Amino acid sequence: MLTLLTYAQALENSGTAVGVRCKDGIVFGVEKLLGSKMLVAGSGRRVHAIDEHVGAATAGLMPDARQLVSRARDECKAYRTNFGGVVPPRVLSDRLGSFMHLVTVYGYLRPIGAAMLVGGYDPEAKTHELYCVEPNGMAVRYFGYAIGERGAGRRRPRWRLALPACAPRARDTSPAAPRPPRPTACCGRVVGPGSAAATAFRALQQHHDAPPSPRAARPCRQGPARSQDGD
């Protein structure tokens, strides 16, 4: 359990990656965090070309992200070899999700601390598709999505109501008016307080609530005394 939480925090603390589906393609944008001023430009890439029709953007641990990119490229090559065509983005995202879920099942494997946005062109549907593959193995299609520190799945909307300031209301100290006598329920009917049925009902209630009267002690009858000898 601690291992799952550790790699989940690694994904939340990484730079943000955004993917947006357009009419003529997919747009990826990433936030690259510079750990050193001496970093060479072009190193630590987070946007990768998977195949001639598929691209990806990653967030999380960089070694795990490179492993996902390598796995995606192998899946594209295997699909082309077996079926003689390019792999649809839907099939690629499902296979990557199955691989990421597989490492969470066995105890000798650890979960992958990275997520991937997969975008590409589907030649069968003749449209562009964008998918997000989570570390738990879930692959969902989106029109636009973000992963990482400011990911769409980790920011919850906070609704704030602008309520007007209310002045404290003065307390009413005037004596309260006497309340009218309450009606009494008797035999399933509601009768007035001054009726004979209400009087009889109150008398019956007082008799029921009264403590029971002590009973007189009765003398106990004793039989003839018997001797211990049994005579």
FIKEVO-511968 format. One record per residue: x, y, z of N, C-alpha, C in turn; residue number from 1. Coordinates in Angstrom, 3 decimals, always signed. Example, Ala and Ser with C-alpha at 12.3 -4.5 7.8 and 13.67 -1.06 7.14 Angstrom:
2
(site (+13.190, -5.690, +7.800), (+12.300, -4.500, +7.800), (+13.200, -3.300, +7.800), 1);
(site (+12.850, -2.250, +7.080), (+13.670, -1.060, +7.140), (+12.900, +0.030, +7.870), 2);
This chain:
231
(site (+0.831, -1.205, +0.000), (+0.000, +0.000, +0.000), (+0.864, +1.253, +0.000), 1);
(site (+1.948, +1.239, +0.783), (+2.840, +2.394, +0.806), (+3.519, +2.597, -0.541), 2);
(site (+3.793, +1.498, -1.249), (+4.417, +1.624, -2.567), (+3.471, +2.299, -3.546), 3);
(site (+2.201, +1.966, -3.507), (+1.229, +2.603, -4.389), (+1.135, +4.088, -4.102), 4);
(site (+1.115, +4.458, -2.827), (+1.027, +5.876, -2.478), (+2.285, +6.624, -2.896), 5);
(site (+3.442, +5.977, -2.794), (+4.690, +6.644, -3.156), (+4.729, +6.992, -4.638), 6);
(site (+4.351, +6.063, -5.484), (+4.397, +6.320, -6.917), (+3.235, +7.198, -7.383), 7);
(site (+2.139, +7.193, -6.643), (+1.063, +8.130, -6.953), (+1.488, +9.564, -6.657), 8);
(site (+2.221, +9.767, -5.567), (+2.743, +11.101, -5.264), (+3.791, +11.537, -6.272), 9);
(site (+4.566, +10.593, -6.810), (+5.553, +10.945, -7.836), (+4.878, +11.484, -9.084), 10);
(site (+3.718, +10.969, -9.425), (+2.985, +11.485, -10.583), (+2.404, +12.861, -10.310), 11);
(site (+1.928, +13.088, -9.096), (+1.326, +14.382, -8.767), (+2.371, +15.489, -8.657), 12);
(site (+3.604, +15.158, -8.337), (+4.647, +16.173, -8.154), (+5.421, +16.482, -9.430), 13);
(site (+5.090, +15.836, -10.527), (+5.811, +16.084, -11.778), (+5.178, +17.254, -12.523), 14);
(site (+5.820, +17.647, -13.622), (+5.282, +18.726, -14.440), (+3.996, +18.311, -15.141), 15);
(site (+3.205, +19.304, -15.510), (+1.907, +19.064, -16.131), (+2.066, +18.794, -17.624), 16);
(site (+1.282, +17.857, -18.124), (+1.212, +17.565, -19.556), (-0.235, +17.694, -20.003), 17);
(site (-0.456, +18.388, -21.097), (-1.800, +18.693, -21.595), (-1.930, +18.175, -23.016), 18);
(site (-3.072, +17.597, -23.314), (-3.393, +17.151, -24.666), (-4.761, +17.638, -25.072), 19);
(site (-4.878, +18.170, -26.292), (-6.133, +18.716, -26.808), (-6.377, +18.142, -28.190), 20);
(site (-7.573, +17.658, -28.401), (-7.941, +17.126, -29.708), (-8.532, +18.238, -30.573), 21);
(site (-8.017, +18.397, -31.785), (-8.498, +19.395, -32.737), (-9.106, +18.688, -33.962), 22);
(site (-9.591, +19.475, -34.902), (-10.201, +18.897, -36.093), (-9.164, +18.229, -36.999), 23);
(site (-7.960, +18.784, -37.027), (-6.947, +18.275, -37.939), (-5.740, +17.694, -37.220), 24);
(site (-5.859, +17.344, -35.934), (-4.726, +16.761, -35.250), (-4.859, +16.828, -33.735), 25);
(site (-3.774, +16.465, -33.067), (-3.683, +16.482, -31.603), (-2.556, +17.422, -31.206), 26);
(site (-2.795, +18.256, -30.210), (-1.800, +19.212, -29.720), (-1.382, +18.786, -28.316), 27);
(site (-0.063, +18.628, -28.109), (+0.497, +18.293, -26.809), (+1.289, +19.487, -26.279), 28);
(site (+1.185, +19.697, -24.983), (+1.978, +20.723, -24.311), (+2.419, +20.219, -22.955), 29);
(site (+3.674, +20.421, -22.605), (+4.209, +19.913, -21.340), (+4.890, +21.044, -20.576), 30);
(site (+4.930, +20.894, -19.279), (+5.637, +21.815, -18.387), (+6.929, +21.133, -17.946), 31);
(site (+8.032, +21.630, -18.408), (+9.314, +21.009, -18.116), (+9.970, +21.723, -16.939), 32);
(site (+10.148, +20.975, -15.855), (+10.763, +21.530, -14.658), (+12.278, +21.404, -14.765), 33);
(site (+12.967, +22.531, -14.658), (+14.425, +22.548, -14.773), (+15.043, +22.304, -13.406), 34);
(site (+15.695, +21.154, -13.269), (+16.366, +20.857, -12.007), (+17.722, +21.514, -11.871), 35);
(site (+18.311, +21.957, -12.995), (+19.624, +22.584, -12.957), (+19.709, +23.589, -14.107), 36);
(site (+20.454, +24.656, -13.891), (+20.665, +25.645, -14.940), (+21.636, +25.147, -16.011), 37);
(site (+22.359, +24.115, -15.729), (+23.318, +23.569, -16.672), (+22.708, +22.472, -17.553), 38);
(site (+21.397, +22.324, -17.528), (+20.744, +21.279, -18.315), (+20.852, +21.601, -19.802), 39);
(site (+21.237, +20.607, -20.582), (+21.380, +20.783, -22.024), (+19.996, +20.791, -22.665), 40);
(site (+19.794, +21.716, -23.586), (+18.498, +21.811, -24.264), (+18.230, +20.558, -25.089), 41);
(site (+17.008, +20.040, -24.976), (+16.627, +18.841, -25.711), (+16.691, +17.563, -24.905), 42);
(site (+17.329, +17.591, -23.727), (+17.408, +16.397, -22.891), (+16.181, +16.333, -21.973), 43);
(site (+15.842, +15.121, -21.580), (+14.660, +14.947, -20.724), (+13.371, +15.252, -21.451), 44);
(site (+13.225, +14.752, -22.649), (+12.032, +15.031, -23.438), (+10.830, +14.295, -22.848), 45);
(site (+9.687, +14.942, -22.952), (+8.452, +14.367, -22.436), (+7.393, +14.216, -23.524), 46);
(site (+7.667, +14.668, -24.709), (+6.789, +14.459, -25.866), (+7.546, +13.559, -26.836), 47);
(site (+6.938, +12.437, -27.219), (+7.631, +11.421, -27.997), (+6.780, +11.036, -29.208), 48);
(site (+7.476, +10.626, -30.257), (+6.827, +10.080, -31.444), (+6.813, +8.569, -31.319), 49);
(site (+5.640, +7.984, -31.246), (+5.510, +6.544, -31.103), (+5.563, +5.858, -32.468), 50);
(site (+4.796, +6.340, -33.411), (+4.762, +5.810, -34.768), (+4.492, +6.980, -35.698), 51);
(site (+4.356, +6.684, -36.975), (+4.126, +7.754, -37.949), (+2.757, +8.413, -37.785), 52);
(site (+1.856, +7.810, -37.048), (+0.518, +8.362, -36.878), (+0.129, +8.529, -35.403), 53);
(site (+1.037, +8.223, -34.480), (+0.739, +8.261, -33.043), (+1.856, +8.993, -32.325), 54);
(site (+1.470, +9.855, -31.375), (+2.401, +10.548, -30.495), (+1.944, +10.428, -29.061), 55);
(site (+2.811, +10.804, -28.128), (+2.481, +10.659, -26.716), (+3.186, +11.731, -25.911), 56);
(site (+2.552, +12.084, -24.777), (+3.136, +12.983, -23.784), (+3.045, +12.296, -22.432), 57);
(site (+4.089, +12.403, -21.627), (+4.169, +11.663, -20.375), (+4.298, +12.605, -19.198), 58);
(site (+3.943, +12.073, -18.026), (+4.097, +12.789, -16.753), (+4.409, +11.769, -15.685), 59);
(site (+5.262, +12.129, -14.744), (+5.651, +11.227, -13.673), (+7.146, +10.987, -13.666), 60);
(site (+7.547, +9.813, -13.209), (+8.961, +9.458, -13.183), (+9.482, +9.252, -14.600), 61);
(site (+10.597, +9.886, -14.924), (+11.137, +9.811, -16.279), (+11.573, +8.399, -16.672), 62);
(site (+12.210, +7.608, -15.807), (+12.544, +6.233, -16.221), (+11.313, +5.388, -16.531), 63);
(site (+10.263, +5.537, -15.736), (+9.032, +4.797, -16.014), (+8.363, +5.290, -17.286), 64);
(site (+8.449, +6.594, -17.535), (+7.865, +7.135, -18.767), (+8.597, +6.602, -19.996), 65);
(site (+9.930, +6.497, -19.928), (+10.673, +5.930, -21.062), (+10.325, +4.460, -21.282), 66);
(site (+10.047, +3.742, -20.208), (+9.635, +2.349, -20.340), (+8.276, +2.254, -21.042), 67);
(site (+7.377, +3.163, -20.738), (+6.083, +3.180, -21.423), (+6.237, +3.515, -22.906), 68);
(site (+7.099, +4.459, -23.217), (+7.322, +4.817, -24.622), (+7.911, +3.638, -25.380), 69);
(site (+8.865, +2.950, -24.779), (+9.457, +1.776, -25.431), (+8.419, +0.676, -25.616), 70);
(site (+7.553, +0.489, -24.630), (+6.501, -0.522, -24.751), (+5.511, -0.156, -25.854), 71);
(site (+5.155, +1.118, -25.957), (+4.226, +1.549, -27.003), (+4.822, +1.346, -28.396), 72);
(site (+6.093, +1.622, -28.566), (+6.727, +1.410, -29.866), (+6.783, -0.073, -30.229), 73);
(site (+7.017, -0.929, -29.242), (+7.008, -2.365, -29.508), (+5.619, -2.855, -29.892), 74);
(site (+4.587, -2.294, -29.262), (+3.222, -2.689, -29.615), (+2.875, -2.267, -31.046), 75);
(site (+3.348, -1.112, -31.459), (+3.096, -0.670, -32.836), (+3.792, -1.580, -33.849), 76);
(site (+5.033, -1.975, -33.554), (+5.752, -2.866, -34.457), (+5.101, -4.246, -34.520), 77);
(site (+4.660, -4.756, -33.369), (+4.026, -6.071, -33.349), (+2.699, -6.062, -34.100), 78);
(site (+1.944, -4.995, -33.975), (+0.659, -4.913, -34.688), (+0.886, -4.825, -36.202), 79);
(site (+1.896, -4.078, -36.606), (+2.182, -3.971, -38.041), (+2.662, -5.305, -38.610), 80);
(site (+3.436, -6.046, -37.811), (+3.921, -7.344, -38.280), (+2.800, -8.380, -38.382), 81);
(site (+1.895, -8.375, -37.424), (+0.844, -9.399, -37.389), (-0.331, -9.079, -38.306), 82);
(site (-0.694, -7.811, -38.429), (-1.903, -7.446, -39.163), (-1.622, -6.643, -40.426), 83);
(site (-0.386, -6.234, -40.638), (-0.033, -5.532, -41.856), (-0.575, -4.131, -41.971), 84);
(site (-0.806, -3.458, -40.867), (-1.299, -2.084, -40.889), (-0.908, -1.368, -39.613), 85);
(site (-1.282, -0.098, -39.550), (-0.958, +0.707, -38.371), (-1.977, +0.398, -37.272), 86);
(site (-1.520, +0.507, -36.043), (-2.381, +0.203, -34.906), (-3.273, +1.411, -34.613), 87);
(site (-4.581, +1.225, -34.394), (-5.440, +2.352, -34.010), (-5.076, +2.850, -32.611), 88);
(site (-5.265, +4.118, -32.327), (-4.955, +4.628, -30.980), (-5.759, +3.940, -29.886), 89);
(site (-6.973, +3.520, -30.207), (-7.782, +2.833, -29.203), (-7.135, +1.504, -28.796), 90);
(site (-6.671, +0.737, -29.761), (-6.036, -0.550, -29.459), (-4.721, -0.341, -28.714), 91);
(site (-3.966, +0.661, -29.108), (-2.691, +0.926, -28.445), (-2.893, +1.331, -26.990), 92);
(site (-3.863, +2.188, -26.726), (-4.111, +2.617, -25.344), (-4.629, +1.455, -24.492), 93);
(site (-5.439, +0.564, -25.082), (-5.911, -0.586, -24.316), (-4.771, -1.530, -23.963), 94);
(site (-3.841, -1.734, -24.876), (-2.716, -2.617, -24.591), (-1.783, -2.005, -23.556), 95);
(site (-1.569, -0.714, -23.627), (-0.747, -0.065, -22.605), (-1.433, -0.106, -21.238), 96);
(site (-2.754, +0.071, -21.222), (-3.482, -0.029, -19.956), (-3.409, -1.425, -19.356), 97);
(site (-3.475, -2.447, -20.212), (-3.339, -3.817, -19.710), (-1.948, -4.070, -19.136), 98);
(site (-0.934, -3.511, -19.774), (+0.434, -3.672, -19.266), (+0.610, -2.959, -17.928), 99);
(site (+0.059, -1.765, -17.795), (+0.195, -1.011, -16.551), (-0.614, -1.636, -15.428), 100);
(site (-1.728, -2.261, -15.767), (-2.510, -2.940, -14.735), (-1.848, -4.242, -14.305), 101);
(site (-1.132, -4.885, -15.216), (-0.505, -6.167, -14.907), (+0.538, -6.038, -13.818), 102);
(site (+1.266, -4.926, -13.792), (+2.332, -4.766, -12.802), (+1.777, -4.465, -11.416), 103);
(site (+0.489, -4.145, -11.303), (-0.119, -3.922, -9.987), (-0.727, -5.179, -9.395), 104);
(site (-0.747, -6.270, -10.156), (-1.391, -7.501, -9.698), (-0.424, -8.375, -8.914), 105);
(site (+0.810, -8.501, -9.399), (+1.778, -9.418, -8.802), (+2.612, -8.692, -7.750), 106);
(site (+2.967, -9.453, -6.717), (+3.701, -8.855, -5.606), (+5.152, -8.569, -5.912), 107);
(site (+5.746, -9.279, -6.863), (+7.157, -9.061, -7.166), (+7.364, -7.943, -8.184), 108);
(site (+6.297, -7.278, -8.628), (+6.385, -6.128, -9.525), (+5.862, -4.897, -8.814), 109);
(site (+6.350, -3.769, -9.219), (+5.890, -2.512, -8.620), (+5.084, -1.731, -9.636), 110);
(site (+4.157, -0.885, -9.197), (+3.377, -0.087, -10.149), (+4.240, +0.950, -10.849), 111);
(site (+3.781, +1.367, -11.990), (+4.492, +2.361, -12.799), (+4.083, +3.758, -12.328), 112);
(site (+5.058, +4.544, -11.977), (+4.784, +5.887, -11.485), (+4.750, +6.929, -12.576), 113);
(site (+4.019, +6.664, -13.634), (+3.907, +7.612, -14.748), (+2.577, +7.392, -15.441), 114);
(site (+2.112, +8.430, -16.106), (+0.899, +8.383, -16.919), (+1.233, +8.887, -18.314), 115);
(site (+0.383, +8.532, -19.270), (+0.671, +8.861, -20.665), (-0.585, +9.341, -21.366), 116);
(site (-0.423, +10.385, -22.170), (-1.453, +10.848, -23.093), (-1.104, +10.326, -24.484), 117);
(site (-1.985, +9.540, -25.050), (-1.771, +8.941, -26.361), (-2.727, +9.595, -27.350), 118);
(site (-2.178, +10.160, -28.401), (-2.980, +10.800, -29.441), (-2.525, +10.377, -30.814), 119);
(site (-3.490, +10.140, -31.698), (-3.133, +9.719, -33.043), (-4.334, +9.715, -33.966), 120);
(site (-4.097, +9.253, -35.167), (-5.128, +9.218, -36.211), (-5.569, +7.776, -36.424), 121);
(site (-6.889, +7.579, -36.407), (-7.451, +6.257, -36.635), (-7.846, +6.149, -38.108), 122);
(site (-7.173, +5.310, -38.902), (-7.507, +5.230, -40.331), (-8.864, +4.584, -40.589), 123);
(site (-9.350, +3.753, -39.672), (-10.648, +3.125, -39.877), (-11.787, +4.105, -39.611), 124);
(site (-11.720, +4.806, -38.486), (-12.748, +5.801, -38.165), (-12.512, +7.133, -38.863), 125);
(site (-11.298, +7.336, -39.431), (-10.934, +8.569, -40.119), (-11.128, +9.794, -39.230), 126);
(site (-10.616, +9.691, -38.026), (-10.703, +10.787, -37.074), (-9.515, +10.709, -36.127), 127);
(site (-9.236, +11.808, -35.443), (-8.161, +11.857, -34.452), (-8.740, +11.541, -33.070), 128);
(site (-7.949, +10.817, -32.293), (-8.399, +10.380, -30.974), (-7.322, +10.680, -29.942), 129);
(site (-7.784, +10.998, -28.724), (-6.891, +11.293, -27.603), (-7.295, +10.418, -26.425), 130);
(site (-6.325, +9.704, -25.866), (-6.561, +8.813, -24.734), (-5.585, +9.143, -23.613), 131);
(site (-6.037, +8.859, -22.400), (-5.183, +8.985, -21.218), (-5.086, +7.620, -20.554), 132);
(site (-3.864, +7.168, -20.315), (-3.608, +5.875, -19.669), (-3.070, +6.167, -18.279), 133);
(site (-3.826, +5.765, -17.260), (-3.465, +6.011, -15.869), (-2.597, +4.880, -15.328), 134);
(site (-1.893, +5.108, -14.193), (-1.063, +4.038, -13.616), (-1.851, +2.820, -13.160), 135);
(site (-3.156, +2.968, -12.884), (-3.949, +1.812, -12.484), (-4.418, +0.978, -13.662), 136);
(site (-4.100, +1.392, -14.891), (-4.471, +0.639, -16.068), (-5.709, +1.125, -16.777), 137);
(site (-6.319, +2.192, -16.328), (-7.533, +2.708, -16.953), (-7.169, +3.580, -18.150), 138);
(site (-7.787, +3.298, -19.304), (-7.573, +4.068, -20.530), (-8.913, +4.663, -20.954), 139);
(site (-8.989, +5.990, -20.986), (-10.235, +6.702, -21.266), (-9.978, +7.699, -22.383), 140);
(site (-10.965, +7.856, -23.243), (-10.862, +8.793, -24.354), (-11.399, +10.161, -23.939), 141);
(site (-10.708, +11.218, -24.356), (-11.072, +12.581, -23.982), (-10.991, +13.488, -25.204), 142);
(site (-11.666, +14.621, -25.111), (-11.468, +15.720, -26.055), (-10.262, +16.571, -25.651), 143);
(site (-10.021, +16.651, -24.357), (-8.865, +17.358, -23.821), (-8.635, +16.908, -22.392), 144);
(site (-7.374, +16.747, -22.012), (-7.075, +16.241, -20.666), (-5.693, +16.719, -20.247), 145);
(site (-5.458, +16.707, -18.935), (-4.179, +17.120, -18.361), (-3.780, +16.139, -17.286), 146);
(site (-2.517, +15.818, -17.204), (-1.968, +14.923, -16.193), (-0.783, +15.609, -15.535), 147);
(site (-0.427, +15.130, -14.352), (+0.697, +15.720, -13.644), (+0.253, +16.477, -12.409), 148);
(site (+1.029, +17.499, -12.077), (+0.762, +18.250, -10.848), (-0.579, +18.957, -10.902), 149);
(site (-0.887, +19.556, -12.032), (-2.160, +20.262, -12.191), (-3.095, +19.476, -13.109), 150);
(site (-3.069, +18.177, -12.973), (-3.902, +17.336, -13.817), (-5.375, +17.525, -13.550), 151);
(site (-6.169, +17.245, -14.582), (-7.614, +17.416, -14.452), (-8.207, +16.441, -13.465), 152);
(site (-7.593, +15.268, -13.274), (-8.123, +14.294, -12.336), (-7.732, +14.548, -10.901), 153);
(site (-6.886, +15.568, -10.624), (-6.421, +15.828, -9.273), (-6.828, +17.193, -8.748), 154);
(site (-7.440, +17.986, -9.550), (-7.936, +19.280, -9.092), (-9.436, +19.191, -8.925), 155);
(site (-9.900, +19.498, -7.753), (-11.318, +19.470, -7.457), (-11.838, +20.898, -7.431), 156);
(site (-12.963, +21.158, -8.068), (-13.498, +22.521, -8.042), (-13.946, +22.910, -6.642), 157);
(site (-13.590, +24.099, -6.246), (-13.972, +24.621, -4.938), (-15.013, +25.725, -5.145), 158);
(site (-16.220, +25.402, -4.772), (-17.299, +26.357, -4.956), (-17.336, +27.299, -3.765), 159);
(site (-17.333, +28.582, -4.050), (-17.402, +29.595, -3.002), (-18.628, +30.466, -3.252), 160);
(site (-19.462, +30.554, -2.241), (-20.682, +31.342, -2.333), (-20.430, +32.711, -1.733), 161);
(site (-20.699, +33.748, -2.528), (-20.550, +35.121, -2.056), (-21.850, +35.533, -1.370), 162);
(site (-21.918, +35.312, -0.067), (-23.120, +35.637, +0.691), (-23.015, +37.056, +1.239), 163);
(site (-24.098, +37.832, +1.176), (-24.047, +39.195, +1.726), (-23.930, +39.161, +3.245), 164);
(site (-23.245, +40.178, +3.777), (-23.083, +40.276, +5.222), (-24.408, +40.659, +5.856), 165);
(site (-24.857, +39.898, +6.826), (-26.138, +40.122, +7.487), (-25.886, +40.742, +8.859), 166);
(site (-26.629, +41.809, +9.173), (-26.521, +42.451, +10.478), (-27.196, +41.574, +11.530), 167);
(site (-26.654, +41.550, +12.755), (-27.293, +40.740, +13.796), (-28.671, +41.280, +14.139), 168);
(site (-29.619, +40.386, +14.300), (-30.986, +40.780, +14.591), (-31.153, +41.000, +16.080), 169);
(site (-31.847, +42.094, +16.430), (-32.072, +42.416, +17.838), (-32.989, +41.378, +18.474), 170);
(site (-32.694, +41.037, +19.710), (-33.476, +40.042, +20.423), (-34.726, +40.658, +21.007), 171);
(site (-35.830, +39.966, +20.816), (-37.110, +40.462, +21.313), (-37.242, +40.109, +22.788), 172);
(site (-37.283, +41.167, +23.656), (-37.372, +40.968, +25.109), (-38.767, +41.197, +25.648), 173);
(site (-39.753, +41.456, +24.800), (-41.119, +41.682, +25.278), (-41.704, +40.378, +25.793), 174);
(site (-42.579, +40.435, +26.820), (-43.168, +39.194, +27.369), (-44.026, +38.504, +26.326), 175);
(site (-43.936, +37.231, +26.325), (-44.694, +36.447, +25.361), (-46.154, +36.385, +25.753), 176);
(site (-47.017, +36.393, +24.757), (-48.457, +36.327, +25.004), (-48.824, +34.935, +25.485), 177);
(site (-49.800, +34.813, +26.377), (-50.196, +33.482, +26.864), (-50.750, +32.624, +25.731), 178);
(site (-50.366, +31.408, +25.756), (-50.818, +30.497, +24.726), (-52.192, +29.945, +25.060), 179);
(site (-53.014, +29.713, +24.061), (-54.335, +29.122, +24.339), (-54.181, +27.676, +24.772), 180);
(site (-55.126, +27.182, +25.579), (-55.021, +25.775, +26.026), (-55.061, +24.821, +24.844), 181);
(site (-54.231, +23.810, +24.950), (-54.130, +22.834, +23.875), (-55.302, +21.866, +23.942), 182);
(site (-55.797, +21.450, +22.798), (-56.880, +20.459, +22.810), (-56.364, +19.104, +23.265), 183);
(site (-57.286, +18.329, +23.762), (-56.952, +17.026, +24.307), (-57.490, +15.950, +23.386), 184);
(site (-56.676, +14.935, +23.143), (-57.091, +13.813, +22.310), (-57.758, +12.767, +23.186), 185);
(site (-58.960, +12.387, +22.823), (-59.706, +11.412, +23.595), (-60.424, +10.475, +22.643), 186);
(site (-60.122, +9.178, +22.748), (-60.788, +8.159, +21.933), (-60.651, +8.437, +20.449), 187);
(site (-59.452, +8.916, +20.043), (-59.217, +9.152, +18.636), (-59.816, +10.435, +18.128), 188);
(site (-60.446, +11.281, +18.989), (-61.016, +12.552, +18.575), (-60.314, +13.687, +19.302), 189);
(site (-60.378, +14.870, +18.745), (-59.820, +16.072, +19.359), (-60.983, +16.866, +19.924), 190);
(site (-61.030, +17.060, +21.254), (-62.133, +17.741, +21.927), (-61.621, +18.998, +22.581), 191);
(site (-62.490, +19.880, +22.914), (-62.126, +21.133, +23.544), (-61.691, +20.938, +24.972), 192);
(site (-60.963, +21.917, +25.557), (-60.456, +21.749, +26.924), (-61.542, +21.777, +27.974), 193);
(site (-62.685, +22.366, +27.696), (-63.721, +22.498, +28.719), (-64.846, +21.505, +28.590), 194);
(site (-64.744, +20.530, +27.724), (-65.828, +19.582, +27.523), (-65.771, +18.494, +28.582), 195);
(site (-66.864, +17.773, +28.693), (-66.933, +16.698, +29.684), (-66.000, +15.559, +29.332), 196);
(site (-65.810, +15.315, +28.034), (-64.896, +14.242, +27.636), (-63.464, +14.557, +28.023), 197);
(site (-63.084, +15.844, +27.930), (-61.733, +16.216, +28.329), (-61.547, +16.088, +29.832), 198);
(site (-62.589, +16.450, +30.611), (-62.496, +16.295, +32.065), (-62.343, +14.834, +32.457), 199);
(site (-63.129, +13.973, +31.823), (-63.021, +12.548, +32.126), (-61.667, +11.990, +31.697), 200);
(site (-61.132, +12.480, +30.601), (-59.823, +12.018, +30.139), (-58.715, +12.421, +31.092), 201);
(site (-58.782, +13.665, +31.647), (-57.778, +14.091, +32.613), (-57.865, +13.302, +33.900), 202);
(site (-59.087, +13.020, +34.343), (-59.239, +12.215, +35.555), (-58.695, +10.812, +35.356), 203);
(site (-58.929, +10.231, +34.174), (-58.396, +8.906, +33.887), (-56.883, +8.911, +33.811), 204);
(site (-56.317, +10.001, +33.267), (-54.868, +10.101, +33.180), (-54.239, +10.274, +34.548), 205);
(site (-54.871, +11.067, +35.440), (-54.353, +11.231, +36.795), (-54.411, +9.919, +37.564), 206);
(site (-55.478, +9.159, +37.336), (-55.587, +7.866, +38.006), (-54.526, +6.884, +37.498), 207);
(site (-54.213, +7.010, +36.217), (-53.200, +6.114, +35.657), (-51.801, +6.479, +36.125), 208);
(site (-51.559, +7.792, +36.308), (-50.222, +8.242, +36.725), (-50.013, +8.168, +38.224), 209);
(site (-51.054, +7.964, +38.993), (-50.910, +7.940, +40.453), (-50.143, +6.718, +40.883), 210);
(site (-49.295, +6.828, +41.933), (-48.548, +5.659, +42.405), (-49.492, +4.635, +43.007), 211);
(site (-49.152, +3.388, +42.917), (-50.043, +2.360, +43.485), (-50.084, +2.443, +44.998), 212);
(site (-51.288, +2.208, +45.584), (-51.473, +2.268, +47.037), (-50.877, +1.028, +47.684), 213);
(site (-50.268, +1.208, +48.860), (-49.672, +0.027, +49.527), (-50.750, -0.952, +49.953), 214);
(site (-50.483, -2.209, +49.780), (-51.428, -3.249, +50.165), (-51.237, -3.600, +51.638), 215);
(site (-52.373, -3.927, +52.264), (-52.320, -4.318, +53.674), (-51.661, -5.671, +53.812), 216);
(site (-50.898, -5.775, +54.844), (-50.199, -7.031, +55.080), (-51.186, -8.098, +55.521), 217);
(site (-51.165, -9.221, +54.911), (-52.049, -10.333, +55.263), (-51.307, -11.300, +56.190), 218);
(site (-52.041, -11.752, +57.256), (-51.371, -12.718, +58.144), (-51.201, -14.044, +57.438), 219);
(site (-50.023, -14.579, +57.536), (-49.738, -15.855, +56.902), (-50.148, -16.993, +57.827), 220);
(site (-50.741, -17.981, +57.290), (-51.188, -19.141, +58.055), (-50.049, -20.150, +58.177), 221);
(site (-49.820, -20.502, +59.407), (-48.771, -21.465, +59.670), (-49.400, -22.784, +60.096), 222);
(site (-48.887, -23.854, +59.632), (-49.405, -25.167, +59.996), (-48.899, -25.593, +61.363), 223);
(site (-49.354, -26.733, +61.812), (-48.891, -27.228, +63.109), (-47.396, -27.475, +63.114), 224);
(site (-46.805, -27.110, +64.210), (-45.351, -27.275, +64.347), (-44.994, -28.753, +64.326), 225);
(site (-43.924, -29.054, +63.651), (-43.430, -30.427, +63.572), (-42.105, -30.524, +64.304), 226);
(site (-41.960, -31.603, +64.964), (-40.708, -31.825, +65.673), (-39.653, -32.288, +64.682), 227);
(site (-38.414, -32.136, +65.099), (-37.310, -32.514, +64.261), (-37.178, -34.036, +64.140), 228);
(site (-37.841, -34.740, +65.075), (-37.734, -36.198, +65.037), (-38.624, -36.807, +63.991), 229);
(site (-39.526, -35.985, +63.415), (-40.410, -36.486, +62.364), (-41.650, -37.137, +62.900), 230);
(site (-42.030, -36.906, +64.245), (-43.216, -37.524, +64.802), (-44.464, -36.766, +64.341), 231);
